[in-house]
Amino acid sequence: MHGLKRRDDRVAVGERLATLTLRRSGSYSLLKNFSTAQTTEALNYAYIVKEYLIIADGDFDHKFYSIYKFLNAYAFVNGIEVMSMPDIYRSGDRTLMSVGLNYPIYIDNTTALENVYCINVGGNDISSSDDTDLFRS
C-alpha cells in the first residue's frame, strides 16, 4: 500500500486560473475536471492537499496529464510524495467496516482510497514524525 500526497499552492496571477487536470496512477483516475483555483476560492483555502492510498503490488507508474480546454489555462503540481506505508487499513479478510454502513467494504488490489478527513479519536496528538509515514504538518 502506498500513500500519494499532493499539494497545490495558488499563485495570484491577476486572472483566474481555469484548469482541467487528469491524474492517473496505474488504472486509477485520481483527479478529473479539477480546478485548483475554483476549489481554493470556494473553500477559502490558500492551498489544497490531496492524499490517496493506492495498493501497488509491483512497479508503481504515476503520470500527470493536463487537458487545456480554456485559453490561458494551466495546471501545476507543487510536490508529489510517494511512500510505502504499513498495511493497517485492511483486515485479514480484506474488508473494512465504515461508520454508518451495516455491511463491510471489500478492499483488494483494485481499490484506491482518498483521505478526506484526518481525526484523532483519542489519546495524545501524533507528531508528524510518528505518523504512518504521511508526515502531516
N, C-alpha and C positions, 0 to 999 in steps of 0.2 A: 504494500500500500504506500502510495506516495502523496505528499501534500504539494500543491501548486498554489503559490500565493502571488497576487498581482496588485501593484499599487500604481494608480494613475494620479499624477499631480496636474491640477488645472492651471493652465498658463493664460493669463489675460493678454489677448492679442488685439483688442479693440473691436473684434467682431465675434459673433457667437460661433462656436465650433459645431459643425454638423458631421458626426462620424457614424459610419456603419462598420462594424467590425465582426469578423467571424474568427473565432479561435478554435482550433482543433487539436486534440491530444489523442492520438490513436483514432478510434472511431467516435470519440465524444465531441460534440459541439458544446463548448463551454459558454461562449457568448455569441449572440447573433442579433443583429439590429440593435446594438447597444450604443448609446451616446453618452460619453463621459460628461460632456458639458450639460446636457439636459438632466442627467441624474444628479450631478453635484448642485445644479441650480434648484432642482425640485426638492432635494433633501437639505439644502443649505449646508453642504459639506465643502471643505477645502480640497479634499482628495477622497478617492474611493479605494478600498481594499477588497479584492475578490479572492476567496480562498476555496480550493476544491480538494477533495480526497479522491484519488484515482488509483485503482488497483492495476498494477503493471507487473506481469509475471516474467517479462523478458526485456527486450530493448525498449527504451522509452523514447518515443518520437513526438516532438511538440512543434507545431507550426503556427505562425501568426499570419493571417490574411487581412488585408484591408480592402473593402469594397467601396469605391468612391461613387456615390450617387448624387452628390451635391458639388457645385462649383466651389473651389477654395476650401474643400473639406479635407481633413486629415485625421489620422489616428496615431496614437503613440503609446508606447509601453515604457514606463519609468524603470521597472525592475521585475524580474521573474526569479523566484526561488523554487528550486525543486529539491526535495529532501526525502529520505526514507523515513518512515515512521513506524512505530510498533503497531502490530495488528490487534489493537484493543477495541476496535469498533465492530468486530464480528464475533459471535459466539461459536461454539463448536459445530452447531448445526447450520451455521451461516445465515441465521435470522437475526433481525433486530426489532425489538419492541419500541414503538414510538408512542409518546404521550398522546392520549386522545384516540388511539386506534385500538380496536379489540382483536386485531389479527397481526401476526408478525410480518415484517417486510423481509423478503429473501434478498440477500446480498451475495452476488457472485462476481466473477471477473468482468462482467459487462456493466457493472453498476458504478456510477460516479456520483459523488455527493458534493453539494456546495455547503460550506459552513456559513450560515446566515447569522446566527447569534452565538456568542460565547459567554456562558454564565458560570459563576462559581456557586455550586449548590451546597456549600458548607465547608467549614474549615478555614484555614488561612489562605490569604491570597497566594497565587502561584507566580513566582518571578518568571521573567522571560526565559532565563537560562534553565529553569526547571520544568518548562512546558514541554509538550510532546514534540520537540524539535520544530515547532512552528514559530518560535521566537516572536511572540506578540509584544508590543510595546505598551 
